[in-house]
Amino acid sequence: MGLHIIALAKQVMDPETPTSGYRVDREAKQIVLTAQIPPVINGFDENSLEAALRIKDAGEEVKVTVLSAGSSFTMDVMKKALSMGNDDLVLVQDDALTNISDSLITATVLAAAIRKIGDFDLILAGRQASDWDNAQVPLILAEILDLPCIPLTRKVEVKDGQVQCEHILENGYSTISSALPAVVTVSNELGEPRYPNIRNIMAAARKTPTTWTLADIGLGEGDLTPKLNIVDLFVPEKQSQCEIIEGEDEADAGRKLALKLREAKLV
């Protein structure tokens, strides 16, 4: 029996979108695009897709199912996951998932979809998403599914029924292994994701993603009660003020600077 990997992939606003391409609606607490800039697959999730394919390249009999949840998918964008060489694409698409920023809700939806998919051995996800940068969903998902989780990895291998990872540290890495099934988050230190080749692009064009609603995975809007309350959403304003401290010489200027800092209660 082969290995079944579920790789999570989130559709996000292109992080390279210029400031002129969007505005912040403070009343609705939402980011509104003002230019026709297509979305992308979250960059860290592309690293996790690459990690899944490297396991597949290692000679294992591997099936990779890509899973995403949202309200409106751009199919050409999401099919990139198939064009890279992954096998199946499952999309949970429902209007109730519009502008969801609560990590618990996202993890709840993904967990329900994973239970519907059935047997799996490994869940891979990017370390965080570029829209909210919370880095919470995979950890909450592991908790919901009662699975071990290895976060922030730069290398993922499956050997002898275990997942073996290089976990990133501030000054290096540590090697961590876990029994399967497990959840692993992947960082950009893994390396650049592969570019889709013509053969895989053509194969992806012929594939039809599996699309489910919340009802299909046994959830309703009552399961989407947010625990997170966004108090305000705004673009920070940068303010700078510079005061030149002068003196008769360097020692005098230094003494006056120290007095200024003491008056401001900074020292």
Buried (B, 14 or more C-beta within 10 A) or exposed (E): EEBBBBBBBBBBBBEEBEEEBBEBEEEEBBBEEEEEBEBBBBBBBBBBBBBBBBBBEEEBEBBBBBBBBBBEBEEEBBBBBBBBBBBBBBBBBBEBBEEBBBBBBBBBBBBBBBEBBEEBBBBBBBBBBBBBEBBBBBBBBBBBBEBBBBBBBBBBBBEEEEBBBBBBEEEEBEEBBBEBBBBBBBBBBBEEBBEBEEEBBEBBEEEEBBEBEBEBBEBEEEBBEEEEEEEEBEEEEEEEEEEEBEEEEEEEBEEBBEEEEEEEEEE
